[in-house]
Amino acid sequence: MSRESKIVTEEVYVVELIEDGEVKERRYLPGKSIHYAEDCAENWHNGVIREANV
């Protein structure tokens, strides 16, 4: 039997949705670009995302 293991660092963007100083949700965006993460953050600021998924 041959076993191997590998520790890999992967870049995953996380957007914290904050309301009244409290983190309401942390959205993990695996496989998404920084631009997607920025759009998600902007959508929260602009009210496109109305409520966090708590």
PDBQT receptor file of N, H, CA, C and O in Angstrom, charges set to zero:
ATOM      1  N   MET A   1       0.850  -1.166   0.000  1.00  0.00    +0.000 N 
ATOM      2  CA  MET A   1       0.000   0.000   0.000  1.00  0.00    +0.000 C 
ATOM      3  C   MET A   1       0.900   1.234   0.000  1.00  0.00    +0.000 C 
ATOM      4  O   MET A   1       1.848   1.330   0.779  1.00  0.00    +0.000 OA
ATOM      5  N   SER A   2       0.590   2.153  -0.869  1.00  0.00    +0.000 N 
ATOM      6  H   SER A   2      -0.180   2.075  -1.501  1.00  0.00    +0.000 HD
ATOM      7  CA  SER A   2       1.343   3.407  -0.974  1.00  0.00    +0.000 C 
ATOM      8  C   SER A   2       0.404   4.571  -0.693  1.00  0.00    +0.000 C 
ATOM      9  O   SER A   2      -0.638   4.712  -1.334  1.00  0.00    +0.000 OA
ATOM     10  N   ARG A   3       0.777   5.390   0.259  1.00  0.00    +0.000 N 
ATOM     11  H   ARG A   3       1.622   5.275   0.780  1.00  0.00    +0.000 HD
ATOM     12  CA  ARG A   3      -0.050   6.548   0.601  1.00  0.00    +0.000 C 
ATOM     13  C   ARG A   3       0.776   7.809   0.482  1.00  0.00    +0.000 C 
ATOM     14  O   ARG A   3       1.978   7.819   0.744  1.00  0.00    +0.000 OA
ATOM     15  N   GLU A   4       0.110   8.859   0.086  1.00  0.00    +0.000 N 
ATOM     16  H   GLU A   4      -0.867   8.851  -0.127  1.00  0.00    +0.000 HD
ATOM     17  CA  GLU A   4       0.734  10.177   0.006  1.00  0.00    +0.000 C 
ATOM     18  C   GLU A   4      -0.226  11.200   0.568  1.00  0.00    +0.000 C 
ATOM     19  O   GLU A   4      -1.433  10.968   0.633  1.00  0.00    +0.000 OA
ATOM     20  N   SER A   5       0.312  12.317   0.967  1.00  0.00    +0.000 N 
ATOM     21  H   SER A   5       1.292  12.504   0.914  1.00  0.00    +0.000 HD
ATOM     22  CA  SER A   5      -0.532  13.437   1.348  1.00  0.00    +0.000 C 
ATOM     23  C   SER A   5       0.171  14.707   0.929  1.00  0.00    +0.000 C 
ATOM     24  O   SER A   5       1.391  14.746   0.769  1.00  0.00    +0.000 OA
ATOM     25  N   LYS A   6      -0.617  15.729   0.758  1.00  0.00    +0.000 N 
ATOM     26  H   LYS A   6      -1.608  15.697   0.888  1.00  0.00    +0.000 HD
ATOM     27  CA  LYS A   6      -0.091  17.004   0.304  1.00  0.00    +0.000 C 
ATOM     28  C   LYS A   6      -0.875  18.100   1.004  1.00  0.00    +0.000 C 
ATOM     29  O   LYS A   6      -2.101  18.034   1.089  1.00  0.00    +0.000 OA
ATOM     30  N   ILE A   7      -0.185  19.091   1.499  1.00  0.00    +0.000 N 
ATOM     31  H   ILE A   7       0.811  19.145   1.430  1.00  0.00    +0.000 HD
ATOM     32  CA  ILE A   7      -0.858  20.257   2.055  1.00  0.00    +0.000 C 
ATOM     33  C   ILE A   7      -0.774  21.352   1.006  1.00  0.00    +0.000 C 
ATOM     34  O   ILE A   7       0.314  21.738   0.578  1.00  0.00    +0.000 OA
ATOM     35  N   VAL A   8      -1.927  21.844   0.599  1.00  0.00    +0.000 N 
ATOM     36  H   VAL A   8      -2.811  21.531   0.946  1.00  0.00    +0.000 HD
ATOM     37  CA  VAL A   8      -2.005  22.822  -0.479  1.00  0.00    +0.000 C 
ATOM     38  C   VAL A   8      -2.676  24.081   0.050  1.00  0.00    +0.000 C 
ATOM     39  O   VAL A   8      -3.702  24.010   0.725  1.00  0.00    +0.000 OA
ATOM     40  N   THR A   9      -2.101  25.211  -0.254  1.00  0.00    +0.000 N 
ATOM     41  H   THR A   9      -1.266  25.268  -0.803  1.00  0.00    +0.000 HD
ATOM     42  CA  THR A   9      -2.725  26.484   0.086  1.00  0.00    +0.000 C 
ATOM     43  C   THR A   9      -3.492  26.957  -1.142  1.00  0.00    +0.000 C 
ATOM     44  O   THR A   9      -2.930  27.115  -2.226  1.00  0.00    +0.000 OA
ATOM     45  N   GLU A  10      -4.767  27.175  -0.951  1.00  0.00    +0.000 N 
ATOM     46  H   GLU A  10      -5.224  27.047  -0.070  1.00  0.00    +0.000 HD
ATOM     47  CA  GLU A  10      -5.595  27.664  -2.051  1.00  0.00    +0.000 C 
ATOM     48  C   GLU A  10      -6.157  29.021  -1.675  1.00  0.00    +0.000 C 
ATOM     49  O   GLU A  10      -6.462  29.286  -0.512  1.00  0.00    +0.000 OA
ATOM     50  N   GLU A  11      -6.286  29.863  -2.665  1.00  0.00    +0.000 N 
ATOM     51  H   GLU A  11      -6.039  29.648  -3.610  1.00  0.00    +0.000 HD
ATOM     52  CA  GLU A  11      -6.841  31.188  -2.443  1.00  0.00    +0.000 C 
ATOM     53  C   GLU A  11      -8.355  31.116  -2.573  1.00  0.00    +0.000 C 
ATOM     54  O   GLU A  11      -8.891  30.769  -3.625  1.00  0.00    +0.000 OA
ATOM     55  N   VAL A  12      -9.019  31.448  -1.498  1.00  0.00    +0.000 N 
ATOM     56  H   VAL A  12      -8.583  31.730  -0.643  1.00  0.00    +0.000 HD
ATOM     57  CA  VAL A  12     -10.480  31.501  -1.490  1.00  0.00    +0.000 C 
ATOM     58  C   VAL A  12     -10.865  32.868  -0.950  1.00  0.00    +0.000 C 
ATOM     59  O   VAL A  12     -10.466  33.243   0.152  1.00  0.00    +0.000 OA
ATOM     60  N   TYR A  13     -11.620  33.590  -1.707  1.00  0.00    +0.000 N 
ATOM     61  H   TYR A  13     -11.944  33.286  -2.602  1.00  0.00    +0.000 HD
ATOM     62  CA  TYR A  13     -12.074  34.899  -1.254  1.00  0.00    +0.000 C 
ATOM     63  C   TYR A  13     -13.259  34.721  -0.310  1.00  0.00    +0.000 C 
ATOM     64  O   TYR A  13     -14.125  33.874  -0.526  1.00  0.00    +0.000 OA
ATOM     65  N   VAL A  14     -13.275  35.532   0.732  1.00  0.00    +0.000 N 
ATOM     66  H   VAL A  14     -12.572  36.220   0.908  1.00  0.00    +0.000 HD
ATOM     67  CA  VAL A  14     -14.363  35.524   1.702  1.00  0.00    +0.000 C 
ATOM     68  C   VAL A  14     -14.845  36.965   1.842  1.00  0.00    +0.000 C 
ATOM     69  O   VAL A  14     -14.050  37.876   2.072  1.00  0.00    +0.000 OA
ATOM     70  N   VAL A  15     -16.144  37.160   1.703  1.00  0.00    +0.000 N 
ATOM     71  H   VAL A  15     -16.790  36.420   1.516  1.00  0.00    +0.000 HD
ATOM     72  CA  VAL A  15     -16.729  38.494   1.865  1.00  0.00    +0.000 C 
ATOM     73  C   VAL A  15     -17.525  38.491   3.169  1.00  0.00    +0.000 C 
ATOM     74  O   VAL A  15     -18.448  37.697   3.347  1.00  0.00    +0.000 OA
ATOM     75  N   GLU A  16     -17.155  39.377   4.060  1.00  0.00    +0.000 N 
ATOM     76  H   GLU A  16     -16.404  40.022   3.916  1.00  0.00    +0.000 HD
ATOM     77  CA  GLU A  16     -17.894  39.517   5.309  1.00  0.00    +0.000 C 
ATOM     78  C   GLU A  16     -18.990  40.560   5.107  1.00  0.00    +0.000 C 
ATOM     79  O   GLU A  16     -18.714  41.698   4.730  1.00  0.00    +0.000 OA
ATOM     80  N   LEU A  17     -20.216  40.165   5.359  1.00  0.00    +0.000 N 
ATOM     81  H   LEU A  17     -20.440  39.240   5.666  1.00  0.00    +0.000 HD
ATOM     82  CA  LEU A  17     -21.351  41.072   5.246  1.00  0.00    +0.000 C 
ATOM     83  C   LEU A  17     -21.600  41.638   6.641  1.00  0.00    +0.000 C 
ATOM     84  O   LEU A  17     -22.011  40.916   7.549  1.00  0.00    +0.000 OA
ATOM     85  N   ILE A  18     -21.350  42.927   6.802  1.00  0.00    +0.000 N 
ATOM     86  H   ILE A  18     -21.017  43.514   6.065  1.00  0.00    +0.000 HD
ATOM     87  CA  ILE A  18     -21.370  43.575   8.111  1.00  0.00    +0.000 C 
ATOM     88  C   ILE A  18     -22.498  44.595   8.164  1.00  0.00    +0.000 C 
ATOM     89  O   ILE A  18     -22.675  45.404   7.253  1.00  0.00    +0.000 OA
ATOM     90  N   GLU A  19     -23.247  44.537   9.247  1.00  0.00    +0.000 N 
ATOM     91  H   GLU A  19     -23.103  43.880   9.987  1.00  0.00    +0.000 HD
ATOM     92  CA  GLU A  19     -24.345  45.484   9.450  1.00  0.00    +0.000 C 
ATOM     93  C   GLU A  19     -24.287  45.979  10.891  1.00  0.00    +0.000 C 
ATOM     94  O   GLU A  19     -24.230  45.178  11.823  1.00  0.00    +0.000 OA
ATOM     95  N   ASP A  20     -24.300  47.281  11.071  1.00  0.00    +0.000 N 
ATOM     96  H   ASP A  20     -24.347  47.932  10.314  1.00  0.00    +0.000 HD
ATOM     97  CA  ASP A  20     -24.228  47.897  12.397  1.00  0.00    +0.000 C 
ATOM     98  C   ASP A  20     -23.038  47.371  13.200  1.00  0.00    +0.000 C 
ATOM     99  O   ASP A  20     -23.143  47.136  14.403  1.00  0.00    +0.000 OA
ATOM    100  N   GLY A  21     -21.912  47.190  12.522  1.00  0.00    +0.000 N 
ATOM    101  H   GLY A  21     -21.827  47.381  11.544  1.00  0.00    +0.000 HD
ATOM    102  CA  GLY A  21     -20.680  46.763  13.172  1.00  0.00    +0.000 C 
ATOM    103  C   GLY A  21     -20.591  45.284  13.484  1.00  0.00    +0.000 C 
ATOM    104  O   GLY A  21     -19.601  44.835  14.062  1.00  0.00    +0.000 OA
ATOM    105  N   GLU A  22     -21.603  44.518  13.114  1.00  0.00    +0.000 N 
ATOM    106  H   GLU A  22     -22.408  44.882  12.645  1.00  0.00    +0.000 HD
ATOM    107  CA  GLU A  22     -21.635  43.081  13.399  1.00  0.00    +0.000 C 
ATOM    108  C   GLU A  22     -21.566  42.284  12.105  1.00  0.00    +0.000 C 
ATOM    109  O   GLU A  22     -22.285  42.577  11.150  1.00  0.00    +0.000 OA
ATOM    110  N   VAL A  23     -20.696  41.272  12.074  1.00  0.00    +0.000 N 
ATOM    111  H   VAL A  23     -20.112  41.034  12.850  1.00  0.00    +0.000 HD
ATOM    112  CA  VAL A  23     -20.602  40.401  10.906  1.00  0.00    +0.000 C 
ATOM    113  C   VAL A  23     -21.843  39.522  10.886  1.00  0.00    +0.000 C 
ATOM    114  O   VAL A  23     -22.047  38.692  11.772  1.00  0.00    +0.000 OA
ATOM    115  N   LYS A  24     -22.667  39.717   9.867  1.00  0.00    +0.000 N 
ATOM    116  H   LYS A  24     -22.501  40.392   9.148  1.00  0.00    +0.000 HD
ATOM    117  CA  LYS A  24     -23.900  38.949   9.735  1.00  0.00    +0.000 C 
ATOM    118  C   LYS A  24     -23.675  37.640   8.994  1.00  0.00    +0.000 C 
ATOM    119  O   LYS A  24     -24.364  36.650   9.237  1.00  0.00    +0.000 OA
ATOM    120  N   GLU A  25     -22.707  37.647   8.091  1.00  0.00    +0.000 N 
ATOM    121  H   GLU A  25     -22.147  38.452   7.893  1.00  0.00    +0.000 HD
ATOM    122  CA  GLU A  25     -22.431  36.444   7.292  1.00  0.00    +0.000 C 
ATOM    123  C   GLU A  25     -21.039  36.543   6.701  1.00  0.00    +0.000 C 
ATOM    124  O   GLU A  25     -20.557  37.632   6.389  1.00  0.00    +0.000 OA
ATOM    125  N   ARG A  26     -20.402  35.399   6.553  1.00  0.00    +0.000 N 
ATOM    126  H   ARG A  26     -20.794  34.515   6.807  1.00  0.00    +0.000 HD
ATOM    127  CA  ARG A  26     -19.134  35.291   5.832  1.00  0.00    +0.000 C 
ATOM    128  C   ARG A  26     -19.418  34.429   4.605  1.00  0.00    +0.000 C 
ATOM    129  O   ARG A  26     -19.706  33.239   4.731  1.00  0.00    +0.000 OA
ATOM    130  N   ARG A  27     -19.338  35.024   3.433  1.00  0.00    +0.000 N 
ATOM    131  H   ARG A  27     -19.104  35.991   3.331  1.00  0.00    +0.000 HD
ATOM    132  CA  ARG A  27     -19.585  34.285   2.197  1.00  0.00    +0.000 C 
ATOM    133  C   ARG A  27     -18.261  33.803   1.618  1.00  0.00    +0.000 C 
ATOM    134  O   ARG A  27     -17.419  34.598   1.201  1.00  0.00    +0.000 OA
ATOM    135  N   TYR A  28     -18.099  32.492   1.601  1.00  0.00    +0.000 N 
ATOM    136  H   TYR A  28     -18.784  31.846   1.939  1.00  0.00    +0.000 HD
ATOM    137  CA  TYR A  28     -16.915  31.869   1.020  1.00  0.00    +0.000 C 
ATOM    138  C   TYR A  28     -17.175  31.692  -0.465  1.00  0.00    +0.000 C 
ATOM    139  O   TYR A  28     -18.221  31.179  -0.863  1.00  0.00    +0.000 OA
ATOM    140  N   LEU A  29     -16.222  32.118  -1.282  1.00  0.00    +0.000 N 
ATOM    141  H   LEU A  29     -15.372  32.534  -0.959  1.00  0.00    +0.000 HD
ATOM    142  CA  LEU A  29     -16.409  32.114  -2.732  1.00  0.00    +0.000 C 
ATOM    143  C   LEU A  29     -15.323  31.285  -3.424  1.00  0.00    +0.000 C 
ATOM    144  O   LEU A  29     -14.511  31.836  -4.167  1.00  0.00    +0.000 OA
ATOM    145  N   PRO A  30     -15.300  29.977  -3.190  1.00  0.00    +0.000 N 
ATOM    146  CA  PRO A  30     -14.274  29.143  -3.830  1.00  0.00    +0.000 C 
ATOM    147  C   PRO A  30     -14.436  29.145  -5.349  1.00  0.00    +0.000 C 
ATOM    148  O   PRO A  30     -15.544  29.037  -5.875  1.00  0.00    +0.000 OA
ATOM    149  N   GLY A  31     -13.326  29.268  -6.021  1.00  0.00    +0.000 N 
ATOM    150  H   GLY A  31     -12.426  29.356  -5.593  1.00  0.00    +0.000 HD
ATOM    151  CA  GLY A  31     -13.348  29.242  -7.481  1.00  0.00    +0.000 C 
ATOM    152  C   GLY A  31     -13.746  30.552  -8.133  1.00  0.00    +0.000 C 
ATOM    153  O   GLY A  31     -13.801  30.643  -9.360  1.00  0.00    +0.000 OA
ATOM    154  N   LYS A  32     -14.023  31.564  -7.329  1.00  0.00    +0.000 N 
ATOM    155  H   LYS A  32     -13.978  31.490  -6.333  1.00  0.00    +0.000 HD
ATOM    156  CA  LYS A  32     -14.437  32.859  -7.873  1.00  0.00    +0.000 C 
ATOM    157  C   LYS A  32     -13.255  33.829  -7.891  1.00  0.00    +0.000 C 
ATOM    158  O   LYS A  32     -12.286  33.659  -7.151  1.00  0.00    +0.000 OA
ATOM    159  N   SER A  33     -13.346  34.823  -8.729  1.00  0.00    +0.000 N 
ATOM    160  H   SER A  33     -14.133  34.962  -9.330  1.00  0.00    +0.000 HD
ATOM    161  CA  SER A  33     -12.280  35.807  -8.881  1.00  0.00    +0.000 C 
ATOM    162  C   SER A  33     -12.437  36.941  -7.867  1.00  0.00    +0.000 C 
ATOM    163  O   SER A  33     -13.474  37.077  -7.218  1.00  0.00    +0.000 OA
ATOM    164  N   ILE A  34     -11.391  37.744  -7.748  1.00  0.00    +0.000 N 
ATOM    165  H   ILE A  34     -10.549  37.633  -8.276  1.00  0.00    +0.000 HD
ATOM    166  CA  ILE A  34     -11.445  38.926  -6.893  1.00  0.00    +0.000 C 
ATOM    167  C   ILE A  34     -12.538  39.871  -7.375  1.00  0.00    +0.000 C 
ATOM    168  O   ILE A  34     -13.165  40.559  -6.568  1.00  0.00    +0.000 OA
ATOM    169  N   HIS A  35     -12.769  39.910  -8.670  1.00  0.00    +0.000 N 
ATOM    170  H   HIS A  35     -12.260  39.352  -9.325  1.00  0.00    +0.000 HD
ATOM    171  CA  HIS A  35     -13.806  40.784  -9.233  1.00  0.00    +0.000 C 
ATOM    172  C   HIS A  35     -15.194  40.326  -8.784  1.00  0.00    +0.000 C 
ATOM    173  O   HIS A  35     -16.059  41.150  -8.484  1.00  0.00    +0.000 OA
ATOM    174  N   TYR A  36     -15.400  39.018  -8.741  1.00  0.00    +0.000 N 
ATOM    175  H   TYR A  36     -14.698  38.349  -8.985  1.00  0.00    +0.000 HD
ATOM    176  CA  TYR A  36     -16.671  38.471  -8.263  1.00  0.00    +0.000 C 
ATOM    177  C   TYR A  36     -16.872  38.852  -6.795  1.00  0.00    +0.000 C 
ATOM    178  O   TYR A  36     -17.962  39.263  -6.397  1.00  0.00    +0.000 OA
ATOM    179  N   ALA A  37     -15.810  38.712  -5.997  1.00  0.00    +0.000 N 
ATOM    180  H   ALA A  37     -14.925  38.379  -6.321  1.00  0.00    +0.000 HD
ATOM    181  CA  ALA A  37     -15.882  39.061  -4.575  1.00  0.00    +0.000 C 
ATOM    182  C   ALA A  37     -16.184  40.547  -4.395  1.00  0.00    +0.000 C 
ATOM    183  O   ALA A  37     -16.977  40.924  -3.533  1.00  0.00    +0.000 OA
ATOM    184  N   GLU A  38     -15.548  41.388  -5.211  1.00  0.00    +0.000 N 
ATOM    185  H   GLU A  38     -14.903  41.082  -5.911  1.00  0.00    +0.000 HD
ATOM    186  CA  GLU A  38     -15.809  42.825  -5.145  1.00  0.00    +0.000 C 
ATOM    187  C   GLU A  38     -17.252  43.138  -5.510  1.00  0.00    +0.000 C 
ATOM    188  O   GLU A  38     -17.878  43.997  -4.889  1.00  0.00    +0.000 OA
ATOM    189  N   ASP A  39     -17.785  42.444  -6.515  1.00  0.00    +0.000 N 
ATOM    190  H   ASP A  39     -17.277  41.747  -7.020  1.00  0.00    +0.000 HD
ATOM    191  CA  ASP A  39     -19.183  42.640  -6.899  1.00  0.00    +0.000 C 
ATOM    192  C   ASP A  39     -20.127  42.223  -5.772  1.00  0.00    +0.000 C 
ATOM    193  O   ASP A  39     -21.133  42.885  -5.519  1.00  0.00    +0.000 OA
ATOM    194  N   CYS A  40     -19.797  41.127  -5.103  1.00  0.00    +0.000 N 
ATOM    195  H   CYS A  40     -18.979  40.589  -5.308  1.00  0.00    +0.000 HD
ATOM    196  CA  CYS A  40     -20.603  40.661  -3.972  1.00  0.00    +0.000 C 
ATOM    197  C   CYS A  40     -20.617  41.721  -2.874  1.00  0.00    +0.000 C 
ATOM    198  O   CYS A  40     -21.674  42.046  -2.334  1.00  0.00    +0.000 OA
ATOM    199  N   ALA A  41     -19.447  42.257  -2.545  1.00  0.00    +0.000 N 
ATOM    200  H   ALA A  41     -18.588  41.993  -2.984  1.00  0.00    +0.000 HD
ATOM    201  CA  ALA A  41     -19.353  43.295  -1.518  1.00  0.00    +0.000 C 
ATOM    202  C   ALA A  41     -20.140  44.541  -1.921  1.00  0.00    +0.000 C 
ATOM    203  O   ALA A  41     -20.841  45.135  -1.102  1.00  0.00    +0.000 OA
ATOM    204  N   GLU A  42     -20.017  44.924  -3.172  1.00  0.00    +0.000 N 
ATOM    205  H   GLU A  42     -19.447  44.442  -3.837  1.00  0.00    +0.000 HD
ATOM    206  CA  GLU A  42     -20.735  46.102  -3.669  1.00  0.00    +0.000 C 
ATOM    207  C   GLU A  42     -22.245  45.875  -3.620  1.00  0.00    +0.000 C 
ATOM    208  O   GLU A  42     -23.001  46.785  -3.280  1.00  0.00    +0.000 OA
ATOM    209  N   ASN A  43     -22.680  44.669  -3.956  1.00  0.00    +0.000 N 
ATOM    210  H   ASN A  43     -22.066  43.929  -4.232  1.00  0.00    +0.000 HD
ATOM    211  CA  ASN A  43     -24.109  44.357  -3.912  1.00  0.00    +0.000 C 
ATOM    212  C   ASN A  43     -24.660  44.458  -2.489  1.00  0.00    +0.000 C 
ATOM    213  O   ASN A  43     -25.813  44.845  -2.293  1.00  0.00    +0.000 OA
ATOM    214  N   TRP A  44     -23.843  44.114  -1.504  1.00  0.00    +0.000 N 
ATOM    215  H   TRP A  44     -22.906  43.800  -1.663  1.00  0.00    +0.000 HD
ATOM    216  CA  TRP A  44     -24.259  44.266  -0.104  1.00  0.00    +0.000 C 
ATOM    217  C   TRP A  44     -24.402  45.745   0.244  1.00  0.00    +0.000 C 
ATOM    218  O   TRP A  44     -25.388  46.158   0.855  1.00  0.00    +0.000 OA
ATOM    219  N   HIS A  45     -23.407  46.535  -0.154  1.00  0.00    +0.000 N 
ATOM    220  H   HIS A  45     -22.606  46.199  -0.651  1.00  0.00    +0.000 HD
ATOM    221  CA  HIS A  45     -23.435  47.972   0.135  1.00  0.00    +0.000 C 
ATOM    222  C   HIS A  45     -24.627  48.657  -0.526  1.00  0.00    +0.000 C 
ATOM    223  O   HIS A  45     -25.251  49.538   0.066  1.00  0.00    +0.000 OA
ATOM    224  N   ASN A  46     -24.938  48.252  -1.749  1.00  0.00    +0.000 N 
ATOM    225  H   ASN A  46     -24.431  47.537  -2.230  1.00  0.00    +0.000 HD
ATOM    226  CA  ASN A  46     -26.003  48.900  -2.520  1.00  0.00    +0.000 C 
ATOM    227  C   ASN A  46     -27.395  48.365  -2.218  1.00  0.00    +0.000 C 
ATOM    228  O   ASN A  46     -28.382  48.888  -2.737  1.00  0.00    +0.000 OA
ATOM    229  N   GLY A  47     -27.490  47.327  -1.384  1.00  0.00    +0.000 N 
ATOM    230  H   GLY A  47     -26.689  46.902  -0.963  1.00  0.00    +0.000 HD
ATOM    231  CA  GLY A  47     -28.792  46.784  -1.024  1.00  0.00    +0.000 C 
ATOM    232  C   GLY A  47     -29.337  45.751  -1.979  1.00  0.00    +0.000 C 
ATOM    233  O   GLY A  47     -30.476  45.312  -1.823  1.00  0.00    +0.000 OA
ATOM    234  N   VAL A  48     -28.546  45.345  -2.978  1.00  0.00    +0.000 N 
ATOM    235  H   VAL A  48     -27.620  45.702  -3.104  1.00  0.00    +0.000 HD
ATOM    236  CA  VAL A  48     -28.991  44.284  -3.890  1.00  0.00    +0.000 C 
ATOM    237  C   VAL A  48     -29.144  42.990  -3.082  1.00  0.00    +0.000 C 
ATOM    238  O   VAL A  48     -30.108  42.247  -3.269  1.00  0.00    +0.000 OA
ATOM    239  N   ILE A  49     -28.186  42.725  -2.182  1.00  0.00    +0.000 N 
ATOM    240  H   ILE A  49     -27.403  43.328  -2.030  1.00  0.00    +0.000 HD
ATOM    241  CA  ILE A  49     -28.319  41.636  -1.221  1.00  0.00    +0.000 C 
ATOM    242  C   ILE A  49     -28.989  42.268  -0.006  1.00  0.00    +0.000 C 
ATOM    243  O   ILE A  49     -28.391  43.091   0.688  1.00  0.00    +0.000 OA
ATOM    244  N   ARG A  50     -30.217  41.881   0.237  1.00  0.00    +0.000 N 
ATOM    245  H   ARG A  50     -30.703  41.213  -0.327  1.00  0.00    +0.000 HD
ATOM    246  CA  ARG A  50     -31.004  42.547   1.281  1.00  0.00    +0.000 C 
ATOM    247  C   ARG A  50     -30.785  41.991   2.668  1.00  0.00    +0.000 C 
ATOM    248  O   ARG A  50     -30.769  42.737   3.647  1.00  0.00    +0.000 OA
ATOM    249  N   GLU A  51     -30.615  40.674   2.758  1.00  0.00    +0.000 N 
ATOM    250  H   GLU A  51     -30.628  40.068   1.963  1.00  0.00    +0.000 HD
ATOM    251  CA  GLU A  51     -30.425  40.053   4.063  1.00  0.00    +0.000 C 
ATOM    252  C   GLU A  51     -29.336  39.018   3.985  1.00  0.00    +0.000 C 
ATOM    253  O   GLU A  51     -29.185  38.337   2.970  1.00  0.00    +0.000 OA
ATOM    254  N   ALA A  52     -28.579  38.898   5.051  1.00  0.00    +0.000 N 
ATOM    255  H   ALA A  52     -28.702  39.452   5.875  1.00  0.00    +0.000 HD
ATOM    256  CA  ALA A  52     -27.561  37.859   5.138  1.00  0.00    +0.000 C 
ATOM    257  C   ALA A  52     -28.266  36.537   5.419  1.00  0.00    +0.000 C 
ATOM    258  O   ALA A  52     -29.339  36.504   6.022  1.00  0.00    +0.000 OA
ATOM    259  N   ASN A  53     -27.654  35.464   4.976  1.00  0.00    +0.000 N 
ATOM    260  H   ASN A  53     -26.783  35.490   4.486  1.00  0.00    +0.000 HD
ATOM    261  CA  ASN A  53     -28.199  34.124   5.218  1.00  0.00    +0.000 C 
ATOM    262  C   ASN A  53     -27.746  33.631   6.579  1.00  0.00    +0.000 C 
ATOM    263  O   ASN A  53     -26.758  32.905   6.687  1.00  0.00    +0.000 OA
ATOM    264  N   VAL A  54     -28.455  34.017   7.596  1.00  0.00    +0.000 N 
ATOM    265  H   VAL A  54     -29.258  34.607   7.508  1.00  0.00    +0.000 HD
ATOM    266  CA  VAL A  54     -28.064  33.619   8.950  1.00  0.00    +0.000 C 
ATOM    267  C   VAL A  54     -28.803  32.382   9.397  1.00  0.00    +0.000 C 
ATOM    268  O   VAL A  54     -28.594  31.909  10.514  1.00  0.00    +0.000 OA
TER     269      VAL A  54
